[in-house]
């Protein structure tokens, strides 16, 4: 059974004009219902209840690359809908979009932006050829069909409201997609900043808890000078807060957009007043203070902001990985390693060695960091690969940046909740390592001089004896003087000005 609902003037499949208006045809064969849509390549059937259309279908067939659809990134779906909503409002204000259509598009955009279920309709692969055209077409079709539903029209009835003529009015993929991608990065960064703040807070809490735990600091994995475990965790807190500041600063670059540039930045097919109005409406719709780029041709081809931001994500990854390396070293053992801290056990560590527990949370964050570092190189190469007035590789840049943000956010949240918050100090082990370390001798240099301390250190190492015992044995200091020089405050704070009277 087949029924035709083609609008007046529509071409039938045997007509030669491939640029004809899309037709709507519902076909029922056994239990499968489809509708037929038309583009410049001809006809194709799509599921009757699909919110996407023929352009999306072709893109899905053309780009079976990662298996990760655009809908995997809800921030991007939301941003695309808000860009389309802003465009519709601007076109309505300028008198180009009929109120009935504008109302339907605006309502449809609000639904797509706010209800996560619509992400399932964004089915094109996140990595694609065409500089994001497939993603833009997918968005146009979904919003058009949601709008048609709100108007009481059948899906695919593009004579009533068209994905390109109406939803994409005064736009090109080359300004709509980059604008949405920039807004998506702003949205995605907010959870990452919160996660990093939580991790910094957790480290600060441990810094306070461990403020009185004396331990040995190390350089090049060799004993250096004493410090407190609290100081070590306070350094973690500081380095994380530095990254929060850098992310917050650099993400602001994405507030500058090229919406209204259309194809290459000249604004062809858009009213001269459109760009400013569209950006104004986007700011209102998104709650973010977006600004129009001063040179739309430059803004359409330049991806420097992504390179810089990806570099900041790499910095975050590198510093997180170093922090996790430290946690793994400090917790190594439990009997034959450093063993200064105990990480919370979260799972069995071996299928063959009973009782073994591994530092799996820091390990997974290390691996997240490695992926982010690699994706930064990909972003760099994609940005460099642009040619003339457009960069065709922006979809991969978007995939890498949004993936990196998501992985970092999840990794940081996991590190905080399942590791850092539960860390315990082995106070006895820390004290024992300090007492047995020749690094203590450094604290005695102001009182005894470098030569004496060097000789004592050599004896301590050769005879496997504590530094303090040798200093007392040689009569270099009294027990009271030695205690004063080796107290926690003296060894973990600047103390050069302290006067110690050496024995005669």
N, C-alpha and C positions, 0 to 999 in steps of 0.2 A: 504494500500500500504506500503510495507516495502522494504528497500534497504540495502544491506550489504556493508560495506566498510572496512572489517577487514583486517589488514595487514597480510602478509604471515607468517604462523606459529602461528597465533592467535588461541586460543581455542574457541570453540563454547559453548553455554550454557549447552549442555549435556555432555561436556567433564569433566572428574574428576579432572583435574589439576587446582586447584583454584588459583595458583600463576601465571597464564598465563598473558601475556601482555594484557593490556586493549584493547578492541575493540571499534570501532566507529560504531554506528548504528543509523540512523535517522529514526524515526517512525512518520508517519502522521496518526492520528486517529481523525476524525472530524476536529476540529480547533486547536487541541493541538499537538504541535510538540515536540518530545523528542529525546534524544540520549541515548544509553545504554552504561554504563561503567562498568568495572569489577575490583573487588579487591579480597582479600583473602577470603571474605565471599560470593562472587558470583556476580551476575549482579544486577544493579539497573538503572532505567531510571531517567534522569535529564532533565530539560528543554533544548531544543536544543540551545537556545541562552544564556544559563547561562555560566558565566565565571568560576564558581566553578564546582566541579565534585563530584564523588561518595563519597569520604571521607568527604567532607563538608556536603553532604546530610545526611549521617549517623550521623554526629555530631549534626546537627540541630534537628534530630529526638531524639537523645539520651539526649540532654541537653536543654530542654525547661524551663530554670531556672529563669532568670531575665527578659527576653524579651529585654535585652539590647545587641545588637550584637557588635562584635569587631569593626565594621565600625562606631560605635558611637564615637569612639576615633580616630579621623583623625591623631593624632600624632603617634599612634601605627601603623596604616596602612602605613604611610610614613616611619616609622622606619623599619618595616618589609621589605618594598620594597628596602630600602637602604642597609639592611643587605644582601638581595639576590643579589643585584647589586654588592656589594663588593665581595661576594663569587664568582660570575661569573667572575669578572675581575681577581681575584686571580687564579682561576682554568684555565683561559685562559692563563695567564702569565706562569703558570707551564706546559702548554701543554696538560691538561687533557680535556678541553672543546673546541670542534671544533669552529673555528671563526664564522661560520654562526650561530650556536646556541648561542654562547656568545653574538654576536651582537644583536640578537633578544631578549635575556633575558635582556640585559642591557637597551635596548630601552623600553622594556615592564616595567621594574622597574622604569625607569625615568617617564613614563606616570602615573603609579600607585602612585608614590610618589608626583607628582605635580598636578594631576587632582583629585579634591575631588569626582567627580562622581564615581570613582572606589571604594570608600568606601562602596557603596551599595552592592558590591559583597562579602564583608566580613561579612557573614551572621551568622556565628556560635556565640552562646551565649558567652559573655565575661567570664562567670564563667562556668567551665567545668572540668571534670575529665581528667586525662592523662597528667598533667603537661604542658599543652599548645600545645599538639600534634595536636589537632583539629584546633587551630589557625594557626599553622605552615603549616598543610596540606591545609587549606583554602588559605593561601598565595601562596603556591607552585602551586596549581591548577589555581588560578587567573592569576598569572604571566605567567605560562605555556600557558594558553589559549590566553592571550593578545599577547604573543610572537608568537603563532601560527597564529593569525590574521595578524601580521606584516609580517610573512613569506608567507602569502597567502594560508595557510592551514586551513582546517575546525577545528572548536572547538572540542576538545576531540581526536585529531589525535596524540596521545601520542607516536606513533611509530616514528614520526618526531621530537618530542621534549617532553621529559617526565618530569612530575612534580617532581618526586623523583630522578631519575637518573641524570637529568640535572639541574633543578632549585635548588634542594636540595643537589647537589653534595658536598661531603666533609663536610656535616653538619648533625647535629642531632637537633631535637626540643630542646634538653637540652643545646645547646649553641646558636642556632639561636634565639629562643624565648626570653631567658633572655637578650641577647644582645640588641634585638629590644626593649624590655621593658625598659631597662635602657636608651637607646637613646630617647625613647618616653617621659620619665620623664624629661629629659633635655629639650626637645622641649616644653613640656607642662608648664614647670616652667617659661619660659621666659615671657609669658603674665601675669602670676601671679605677677612676680617681677615688671613689668611695672604698673600693677594695684595698687600694694602697694605703689610704688613710687608716683603715682598720688594722692592717699589718703593722704600720708604724706605731699605732697605739699599743698593740700587743707587745711589740719590742720594747716600747717605753715601760710598760708594766713589768716586764722581765728585768729591765735595767734597774728599776727601783727594788724589786724583789732580791736581786743578786748584788746589790750595792756593797755588801760587806764580804763578798766571796773573793778572797785573794787567789790569784792564779798567775801562771806564767804567760806573758805575751811571747809571741814567736815571730821571727823574721826568717824567710827562706826555710821554714820548717825547723829552725834551730831555736833553742832557748834564747830569748832576748832579755827583757826586763819584766818585773812584776807589774800587774795591773789588776783591776777587779773584773769579774765576769759581768758586773753591772755596766762598766765602761764599754765592754765589748758589745753588749746589746744596745747600749745607747748610741754607739756608732752605727748600728743597723738602723735604728730609728731615724737618725739624721740623714743617712744616705737615701732612705725611702722618701722622706719628706722633700728632699731636693728634687727627686724625680716627679713628685706631685706638682711642684712649682713649675718645672720645665714643661710638663704635659699641658698644664693649664695655660701656660703662656703660648705655646706653639699652636695649640688647637684653635686659638683665636684667628689664625690665618685663614681658616676655612669659612669664616664669616663673609669673606669677599667672594662673590659669585658672578657668573657671566649670564644669568638669566635675562633673556631679551637679546642675546647676541645672535640667536638662531644659528644658521649654518656655520659661518666662519667668524662671526663677530661684527658683521656689517649691519645686522638687524633686518635683513631682507624678510619680507612678508609680515613684519610687525609694525604697528603704529609707532611713531617716534616717541610717544609718551608711554608706551607699554612697559619698557624695561624698568623704569623707576617705579611705576605702579605695581608691577609684578613682584619686585623685591620688597616693596612696602607691605604688600599683602602676605608675602611669604614670612616676613618677620612677625606679622600679627598672627598668622596661623600656627607657626612653629613655636612662638614664644622666645625665639632667638633673634638677637639684633643683627640681621644680615645686611650687608651693604653691596652696592653695585660696583663692580670693578671699573676703574677709570678708563682702561683701554680694553675693550671687549675682544678685539682681535688677539691681543697678547694673552688675555685671560683664557681664551678658548684653547690655545695651544700649549700653555705653560702648566706644568705639573710640579713645579718646584716646592709647593707647600707639602705635597705628599712625600717628596724625598726627605724634606726636613723633618716632618712628623714621624715618618718611618724610622729615621735615624734616632729620634727620641725614644721610640718603642724599643729599638735595638739597645739603646743605653739602659733602659729599664730592664731588659732581658739579661744583659751582661751583668748588671749589678745584682739582680735577683739570683742569677746562677752562682755568682761568687759567694753570696750569702749562704746559699744552699751547700756549696762546697765546704764552707766553714762549719756549718751545722753537722755535716757528715763526718768531718774530721774530728770535731770536738766530741762527738758521740761515739767515735769508733771504739771498738772493743767487743764486748764490754770489759774484758780482762786484759787484753793485749794491745789496746790502742790508747788514745788520749783519755777517753772515758770521763771527761770533765762534766758533761751534761748527759742527761737521759732524755731521748725523744720518746713521746708517747707511742707504745706499741699499737699498731693498727691492724696487723695481719701476720700470719705465720710467714717466715722468711725463706723456708726451704722445704722441698718435697723429700729430701734425703737426710737433712741435718736437723734432728729434733731440737726444739728450743731456740733456734736461730731466728732473730728478728732483724729485718733490714730497714734502712732509712728510706722507705719507698716514697714518702711524700716529697722530701727534698729531691729525690731522683727524678720524679715525674716533672717537677718544676724545672730542673736542669734541662730535660728534654723539650719542654715548652720553650725554654729560652733558645735552644739550638734551632728550633723551627722558626722562631721569630727572627733570629739573626740571619738565617738563610732567606727568609721572605723579604728582608730589607734589601738584600742584593737583587732580588727579582724586581722589586719596586724601582730600584736605581736603573736597572737595565731597561725596564719598560719606559721610564721617563725619558731616558736618553734616546730610545728608539723612535720617538715622535718625529714626524716629518711635516714641514711647512705649516699649514694652518690648523692641524688637528693631530692628536695622538690617538692612534687606533688601539692602543694597548691599555687604556684606562680600565676596562673590566678586570684585567688581571691585577692591576694596582689596587682596585677596590677590594677584590677578593683577598689579596694578601694583607692589606691594612686592616680590614674588618675581621679577618680570621685571627690576625695577631692580637688585636684588641680583645677578642672573645677568649682566646686561649690564655692570654695574660690575666684577664679578669678571673677566669675559673681557676687558674693555677695559683694566683695570689690568695683567693678566698680559701682554697684547699690548704695552702701552706699555713694560713693564719689559724683556721679552725681545727685542723687535724694534726698540727705539728706545734707551732710556736706557742700557742696558748697553753699547751700541756707540758712544755719543757721543764725539767727539774735539774737542779744543780747537784752534783756529787761533791759536796763541800769537803769531805775528808780526802777525797782523791785530789782535788785542787790544792789543798793545803800540803799534802804529801809531796806533790810534784814541785811546789815552790820550795819547800824545805830542802829537797834533794838537788835542786838546780844550781849550776855554777853561775847562772845569770844573776843571782843575788849580788855577786861581787860588784856589779856596775853601780849599785847604790852606795858602795863604800869608796868609790873613786875620789869624791871631793875630800874625804877625810884621810885616805891612805895614799892617794896618788896612783897613776896608771901602772907604774912598774911593780909596785907591791901587789896590786890587785891582779895583775897578769900572772905573777908568780904563784899567788894563792889559787887562782883558777886552774893553772896547770897541775898543781898538786892535787886539788880536789878531783880533777878528771882522772889523773893517773892512779890515785889511791882510792877512788870511789868513796870519798868522804864528803860530808857537808862543808860548805864554805865557812859557815859560822864556827864550826868546831876548830878549823885550822886557824882562823883569825884569833880566837881565844888562846889556842895552844901556843901561837907565836908571840902572844902578848901585844898584838898590834892595837887592840882596843879592849876596854873593860867590858864586862857583860852588860853593864848599864848603857854604855855608849853604843854597843852593838845593837841592843834592843831598840834604842832610840832611832838609829839609822835604818833599822829593818822593820819599823812599824808601818802599818798599812798606809797612813797618810804620807809618810816620808817617801815611800816607794812608788806611790801612784799619783803624786802631785808634784809640781815644781818645788824644789827644796834646796836649790843651790846656796841660798843665802843663810841657811842654818849653820850655826857655829858649833862645832864639836871639838873639844879640847883633847888632843891626842895625848896619850900617856908619855911620860918622860922616857 
